[in-house]
Amino acid sequence: MRIVAYKTHKIRAHEDLLVILDHYVPPLREGDVIAVTSKIVALCQGRVVPKNGAPSKNDLVKQEAEWFIQQDLTRPEAIAITIKEGILIASAGIDTSNAEKQYVLWPHHPQQVATAIWTHLKKRDKLRHFGVILTDSKTHPLRWGVTGVGLAWCGFHPLRDCRGMKDIWDQELRVTTINVLDGLAASAVLVMGESAEQTPVAVIHNAPHMHFLDAPPTEEETRSLRIARQDDLYAPLLEGVQWQKGEAKTCKKPPCKSLNPSE
């Protein structure tokens, strides 16, 4: 597998994402997967809030999270524990790095955006098998540092089900499923970087374990990665705290071609 990151200009709010991709991403090949950071998607959607005169971070987290644990966020470095788009993420993905004195929120309807990018680039480069990932970075309990995570995808199956396969000792695997999406996202984010690299797009060549699809994922497929809190391996921890309902709502509309859905 080989990953190439592409440098862009400093992207600001309300630019055209497809124009950016067309300008910086060279012709793609069969079997490529393009990774795009969710931050530039959010910027192009205008999902920014100026720090001066902005709502408090407490209010922003409540507004953006699907679920959150009530915490005091008055300190600048304070971080909230939240769930958004089915992902356990710090402060509902609200970020200030590379944000020009403003908060950058997670993009609206990332799955619709991934589908729109896939449709556009697939047609542009006359591809049959091709994938798209929208990425962000997140922490992991009991580990320092962040790694990439996939917010949305299109063009391939995000999981490789190994149940029923045999291991090297001819024992049948009963629970093993490989998360292809997050594995690729982590690799791409490592190459794209987290600070001043200015490389928010990467192309993954010759990725292993790919099962490409000919159509955008259905709603059922987009939920195939999610596990209900009570069914999760970490349910004793996740269910042992008091979650509060946030104001964000998960989109249930079918994918559309617009990169800037407003709701």
Contacts in CASP RR format, 6 or more apart in sequence:
PFRMAT RR
TARGET T0000
AUTHOR 0000-0000-0000
METHOD contacts of the structure
MODEL  1
MRIVAYKTHKIRAHEDLLVILDHYVPPLREGDVIAVTSKIVALCQGRVVP
KNGAPSKNDLVKQEAEWFIQQDLTRPEAIAITIKEGILIASAGIDTSNAE
KQYVLWPHHPQQVATAIWTHLKKRDKLRHFGVILTDSKTHPLRWGVTGVG
LAWCGFHPLRDCRGMKDIWDQELRVTTINVLDGLAASAVLVMGESAEQTP
VAVIHNAPHMHFLDAPPTEEETRSLRIARQDDLYAPLLEGVQWQKGEAKT
CKKPPCKSLNPSE
1 187 0 8 1.000
1 204 0 8 1.000
1 205 0 8 1.000
1 206 0 8 1.000
1 207 0 8 1.000
1 208 0 8 1.000
2 204 0 8 1.000
2 205 0 8 1.000
2 206 0 8 1.000
3 187 0 8 1.000
3 188 0 8 1.000
3 191 0 8 1.000
3 202 0 8 1.000
3 203 0 8 1.000
3 204 0 8 1.000
3 205 0 8 1.000
4 191 0 8 1.000
4 202 0 8 1.000
4 203 0 8 1.000
4 205 0 8 1.000
5 188 0 8 1.000
5 191 0 8 1.000
5 192 0 8 1.000
5 193 0 8 1.000
5 197 0 8 1.000
5 199 0 8 1.000
5 201 0 8 1.000
5 202 0 8 1.000
6 24 0 8 1.000
6 25 0 8 1.000
6 199 0 8 1.000
6 201 0 8 1.000
6 202 0 8 1.000
6 203 0 8 1.000
7 24 0 8 1.000
7 197 0 8 1.000
7 198 0 8 1.000
7 199 0 8 1.000
8 20 0 8 1.000
8 23 0 8 1.000
8 24 0 8 1.000
8 40 0 8 1.000
8 198 0 8 1.000
8 199 0 8 1.000
8 200 0 8 1.000
8 201 0 8 1.000
9 198 0 8 1.000
10 198 0 8 1.000
11 20 0 8 1.000
11 40 0 8 1.000
11 43 0 8 1.000
11 44 0 8 1.000
11 200 0 8 1.000
12 43 0 8 1.000
12 100 0 8 1.000
13 43 0 8 1.000
13 44 0 8 1.000
13 46 0 8 1.000
13 48 0 8 1.000
14 43 0 8 1.000
14 44 0 8 1.000
14 46 0 8 1.000
15 43 0 8 1.000
15 44 0 8 1.000
16 44 0 8 1.000
17 36 0 8 1.000
17 40 0 8 1.000
17 41 0 8 1.000
17 44 0 8 1.000
17 113 0 8 1.000
17 117 0 8 1.000
17 259 0 8 1.000
18 116 0 8 1.000
18 117 0 8 1.000
18 120 0 8 1.000
18 259 0 8 1.000
20 40 0 8 1.000
20 44 0 8 1.000
21 34 0 8 1.000
21 36 0 8 1.000
21 117 0 8 1.000
21 120 0 8 1.000
21 121 0 8 1.000
21 201 0 8 1.000
22 124 0 8 1.000
24 201 0 8 1.000
25 34 0 8 1.000
25 121 0 8 1.000
25 201 0 8 1.000
25 203 0 8 1.000
27 125 0 8 1.000
28 34 0 8 1.000
28 121 0 8 1.000
28 125 0 8 1.000
28 127 0 8 1.000
28 130 0 8 1.000
28 203 0 8 1.000
29 125 0 8 1.000
29 127 0 8 1.000
29 205 0 8 1.000
30 127 0 8 1.000
30 128 0 8 1.000
30 129 0 8 1.000
30 130 0 8 1.000
31 127 0 8 1.000
31 129 0 8 1.000
31 130 0 8 1.000
31 131 0 8 1.000
31 205 0 8 1.000
31 206 0 8 1.000
31 207 0 8 1.000
31 210 0 8 1.000
31 212 0 8 1.000
32 127 0 8 1.000
32 130 0 8 1.000
32 131 0 8 1.000
32 203 0 8 1.000
32 204 0 8 1.000
32 205 0 8 1.000
33 130 0 8 1.000
33 131 0 8 1.000
33 132 0 8 1.000
33 133 0 8 1.000
33 156 0 8 1.000
33 184 0 8 1.000
33 203 0 8 1.000
33 204 0 8 1.000
33 207 0 8 1.000
33 210 0 8 1.000
34 117 0 8 1.000
34 121 0 8 1.000
34 130 0 8 1.000
34 131 0 8 1.000
34 132 0 8 1.000
34 133 0 8 1.000
34 201 0 8 1.000
34 202 0 8 1.000
34 203 0 8 1.000
34 204 0 8 1.000
35 133 0 8 1.000
35 134 0 8 1.000
35 135 0 8 1.000
35 184 0 8 1.000
35 185 0 8 1.000
35 188 0 8 1.000
35 189 0 8 1.000
35 192 0 8 1.000
35 201 0 8 1.000
35 202 0 8 1.000
35 203 0 8 1.000
35 204 0 8 1.000
36 117 0 8 1.000
36 132 0 8 1.000
36 133 0 8 1.000
36 134 0 8 1.000
36 135 0 8 1.000
36 200 0 8 1.000
36 201 0 8 1.000
37 134 0 8 1.000
37 135 0 8 1.000
37 136 0 8 1.000
37 189 0 8 1.000
37 192 0 8 1.000
37 200 0 8 1.000
37 201 0 8 1.000
38 106 0 8 1.000
38 107 0 8 1.000
38 110 0 8 1.000
38 134 0 8 1.000
38 135 0 8 1.000
38 136 0 8 1.000
38 151 0 8 1.000
39 95 0 8 1.000
39 98 0 8 1.000
39 99 0 8 1.000
39 104 0 8 1.000
39 136 0 8 1.000
39 200 0 8 1.000
40 200 0 8 1.000
40 201 0 8 1.000
41 107 0 8 1.000
41 110 0 8 1.000
41 113 0 8 1.000
41 134 0 8 1.000
41 259 0 8 1.000
42 48 0 8 1.000
42 104 0 8 1.000
42 105 0 8 1.000
42 106 0 8 1.000
42 107 0 8 1.000
43 104 0 8 1.000
44 259 0 8 1.000
44 260 0 8 1.000
45 107 0 8 1.000
45 108 0 8 1.000
45 259 0 8 1.000
45 260 0 8 1.000
46 260 0 8 1.000
47 104 0 8 1.000
47 105 0 8 1.000
47 106 0 8 1.000
47 107 0 8 1.000
47 108 0 8 1.000
48 99 0 8 1.000
48 102 0 8 1.000
48 103 0 8 1.000
48 104 0 8 1.000
48 105 0 8 1.000
49 55 0 8 1.000
49 60 0 8 1.000
49 102 0 8 1.000
49 103 0 8 1.000
49 105 0 8 1.000
50 101 0 8 1.000
50 102 0 8 1.000
50 103 0 8 1.000
51 96 0 8 1.000
51 101 0 8 1.000
51 102 0 8 1.000
51 103 0 8 1.000
52 101 0 8 1.000
54 60 0 8 1.000
54 102 0 8 1.000
54 103 0 8 1.000
55 63 0 8 1.000
56 73 0 8 1.000
56 74 0 8 1.000
57 73 0 8 1.000
57 74 0 8 1.000
57 78 0 8 1.000
57 80 0 8 1.000
57 91 0 8 1.000
57 94 0 8 1.000
58 72 0 8 1.000
58 73 0 8 1.000
58 74 0 8 1.000
60 92 0 8 1.000
60 94 0 8 1.000
60 103 0 8 1.000
60 105 0 8 1.000
61 68 0 8 1.000
61 73 0 8 1.000
61 80 0 8 1.000
61 82 0 8 1.000
61 91 0 8 1.000
61 92 0 8 1.000
61 94 0 8 1.000
62 68 0 8 1.000
62 244 0 8 1.000
62 246 0 8 1.000
62 247 0 8 1.000
63 246 0 8 1.000
63 247 0 8 1.000
63 248 0 8 1.000
64 82 0 8 1.000
64 84 0 8 1.000
64 92 0 8 1.000
64 93 0 8 1.000
64 94 0 8 1.000
64 105 0 8 1.000
64 106 0 8 1.000
64 247 0 8 1.000
64 248 0 8 1.000
65 80 0 8 1.000
65 82 0 8 1.000
65 83 0 8 1.000
65 84 0 8 1.000
65 92 0 8 1.000
65 246 0 8 1.000
65 247 0 8 1.000
65 248 0 8 1.000
66 82 0 8 1.000
66 83 0 8 1.000
66 84 0 8 1.000
66 85 0 8 1.000
66 86 0 8 1.000
66 245 0 8 1.000
66 246 0 8 1.000
66 248 0 8 1.000
66 249 0 8 1.000
66 250 0 8 1.000
67 82 0 8 1.000
67 83 0 8 1.000
67 243 0 8 1.000
67 244 0 8 1.000
67 245 0 8 1.000
67 246 0 8 1.000
68 80 0 8 1.000
68 81 0 8 1.000
68 82 0 8 1.000
68 83 0 8 1.000
68 92 0 8 1.000
68 243 0 8 1.000
68 244 0 8 1.000
68 246 0 8 1.000
69 80 0 8 1.000
69 81 0 8 1.000
69 82 0 8 1.000
69 241 0 8 1.000
69 242 0 8 1.000
69 243 0 8 1.000
69 244 0 8 1.000
70 242 0 8 1.000
70 244 0 8 1.000
71 78 0 8 1.000
71 80 0 8 1.000
71 81 0 8 1.000
72 78 0 8 1.000
73 79 0 8 1.000
73 80 0 8 1.000
73 91 0 8 1.000
79 90 0 8 1.000
79 91 0 8 1.000
80 90 0 8 1.000
80 91 0 8 1.000
80 92 0 8 1.000
81 88 0 8 1.000
81 90 0 8 1.000
82 88 0 8 1.000
82 89 0 8 1.000
82 90 0 8 1.000
82 91 0 8 1.000
82 92 0 8 1.000
82 93 0 8 1.000
83 89 0 8 1.000
83 243 0 8 1.000
84 92 0 8 1.000
84 93 0 8 1.000
84 106 0 8 1.000
84 248 0 8 1.000
85 106 0 8 1.000
85 110 0 8 1.000
85 151 0 8 1.000
85 152 0 8 1.000
85 250 0 8 1.000
86 226 0 8 1.000
86 250 0 8 1.000
87 138 0 8 1.000
87 149 0 8 1.000
87 151 0 8 1.000
88 138 0 8 1.000
88 238 0 8 1.000
89 136 0 8 1.000
89 138 0 8 1.000
89 149 0 8 1.000
90 138 0 8 1.000
90 139 0 8 1.000
92 105 0 8 1.000
92 106 0 8 1.000
92 248 0 8 1.000
93 105 0 8 1.000
93 106 0 8 1.000
93 136 0 8 1.000
94 103 0 8 1.000
94 104 0 8 1.000
94 105 0 8 1.000
94 106 0 8 1.000
95 103 0 8 1.000
95 104 0 8 1.000
96 102 0 8 1.000
96 103 0 8 1.000
96 104 0 8 1.000
97 194 0 8 1.000
97 195 0 8 1.000
98 195 0 8 1.000
98 196 0 8 1.000
106 136 0 8 1.000
106 151 0 8 1.000
107 113 0 8 1.000
107 134 0 8 1.000
107 151 0 8 1.000
108 251 0 8 1.000
108 260 0 8 1.000
108 261 0 8 1.000
108 262 0 8 1.000
108 263 0 8 1.000
109 251 0 8 1.000
109 253 0 8 1.000
109 261 0 8 1.000
110 134 0 8 1.000
110 151 0 8 1.000
110 152 0 8 1.000
111 152 0 8 1.000
111 154 0 8 1.000
111 217 0 8 1.000
111 222 0 8 1.000
111 251 0 8 1.000
111 255 0 8 1.000
112 251 0 8 1.000
112 253 0 8 1.000
112 255 0 8 1.000
112 256 0 8 1.000
112 258 0 8 1.000
112 261 0 8 1.000
113 134 0 8 1.000
113 152 0 8 1.000
113 259 0 8 1.000
114 132 0 8 1.000
114 133 0 8 1.000
114 134 0 8 1.000
114 152 0 8 1.000
114 153 0 8 1.000
114 154 0 8 1.000
115 132 0 8 1.000
115 154 0 8 1.000
115 216 0 8 1.000
115 217 0 8 1.000
115 255 0 8 1.000
115 256 0 8 1.000
115 257 0 8 1.000
116 255 0 8 1.000
116 256 0 8 1.000
116 257 0 8 1.000
116 258 0 8 1.000
116 259 0 8 1.000
117 132 0 8 1.000
117 154 0 8 1.000
117 259 0 8 1.000
118 130 0 8 1.000
118 131 0 8 1.000
118 132 0 8 1.000
118 154 0 8 1.000
118 155 0 8 1.000
118 216 0 8 1.000
119 216 0 8 1.000
119 257 0 8 1.000
121 127 0 8 1.000
121 130 0 8 1.000
121 132 0 8 1.000
122 130 0 8 1.000
128 212 0 8 1.000
128 214 0 8 1.000
129 155 0 8 1.000
129 210 0 8 1.000
129 212 0 8 1.000
130 155 0 8 1.000
130 212 0 8 1.000
131 153 0 8 1.000
131 154 0 8 1.000
131 155 0 8 1.000
131 156 0 8 1.000
131 212 0 8 1.000
132 153 0 8 1.000
132 154 0 8 1.000
132 155 0 8 1.000
133 150 0 8 1.000
133 152 0 8 1.000
133 153 0 8 1.000
133 181 0 8 1.000
133 184 0 8 1.000
133 185 0 8 1.000
133 188 0 8 1.000
134 150 0 8 1.000
134 151 0 8 1.000
134 152 0 8 1.000
134 153 0 8 1.000
135 148 0 8 1.000
135 149 0 8 1.000
135 150 0 8 1.000
135 151 0 8 1.000
135 185 0 8 1.000
135 188 0 8 1.000
135 189 0 8 1.000
135 192 0 8 1.000
136 148 0 8 1.000
136 149 0 8 1.000
136 150 0 8 1.000
136 151 0 8 1.000
137 146 0 8 1.000
137 147 0 8 1.000
137 148 0 8 1.000
137 149 0 8 1.000
137 189 0 8 1.000
137 194 0 8 1.000
138 146 0 8 1.000
138 147 0 8 1.000
138 148 0 8 1.000
138 149 0 8 1.000
139 145 0 8 1.000
139 146 0 8 1.000
140 147 0 8 1.000
146 194 0 8 1.000
147 186 0 8 1.000
147 189 0 8 1.000
147 190 0 8 1.000
148 182 0 8 1.000
148 185 0 8 1.000
148 186 0 8 1.000
148 188 0 8 1.000
148 189 0 8 1.000
148 190 0 8 1.000
149 182 0 8 1.000
149 185 0 8 1.000
149 186 0 8 1.000
150 181 0 8 1.000
150 182 0 8 1.000
150 185 0 8 1.000
152 222 0 8 1.000
153 181 0 8 1.000
153 217 0 8 1.000
154 216 0 8 1.000
154 217 0 8 1.000
155 212 0 8 1.000
155 213 0 8 1.000
155 214 0 8 1.000
155 215 0 8 1.000
155 216 0 8 1.000
155 217 0 8 1.000
156 180 0 8 1.000
156 210 0 8 1.000
156 211 0 8 1.000
156 212 0 8 1.000
156 213 0 8 1.000
157 180 0 8 1.000
157 211 0 8 1.000
157 212 0 8 1.000
157 213 0 8 1.000
157 221 0 8 1.000
158 179 0 8 1.000
158 180 0 8 1.000
158 181 0 8 1.000
158 224 0 8 1.000
158 225 0 8 1.000
159 177 0 8 1.000
159 178 0 8 1.000
159 179 0 8 1.000
159 180 0 8 1.000
159 181 0 8 1.000
159 224 0 8 1.000
159 225 0 8 1.000
160 177 0 8 1.000
160 178 0 8 1.000
160 180 0 8 1.000
160 209 0 8 1.000
160 211 0 8 1.000
161 177 0 8 1.000
162 173 0 8 1.000
162 176 0 8 1.000
162 177 0 8 1.000
162 178 0 8 1.000
163 173 0 8 1.000
163 174 0 8 1.000
163 175 0 8 1.000
163 176 0 8 1.000
163 177 0 8 1.000
164 172 0 8 1.000
164 173 0 8 1.000
164 174 0 8 1.000
165 172 0 8 1.000
165 173 0 8 1.000
165 176 0 8 1.000
166 172 0 8 1.000
166 173 0 8 1.000
167 173 0 8 1.000
178 209 0 8 1.000
179 225 0 8 1.000
180 207 0 8 1.000
180 209 0 8 1.000
180 210 0 8 1.000
181 225 0 8 1.000
184 204 0 8 1.000
184 207 0 8 1.000
187 204 0 8 1.000
188 202 0 8 1.000
188 204 0 8 1.000
191 199 0 8 1.000
191 202 0 8 1.000
192 199 0 8 1.000
192 200 0 8 1.000
192 201 0 8 1.000
192 202 0 8 1.000
193 199 0 8 1.000
216 255 0 8 1.000
219 252 0 8 1.000
219 254 0 8 1.000
229 235 0 8 1.000
229 238 0 8 1.000
229 239 0 8 1.000
230 239 0 8 1.000
232 238 0 8 1.000
251 261 0 8 1.000
END
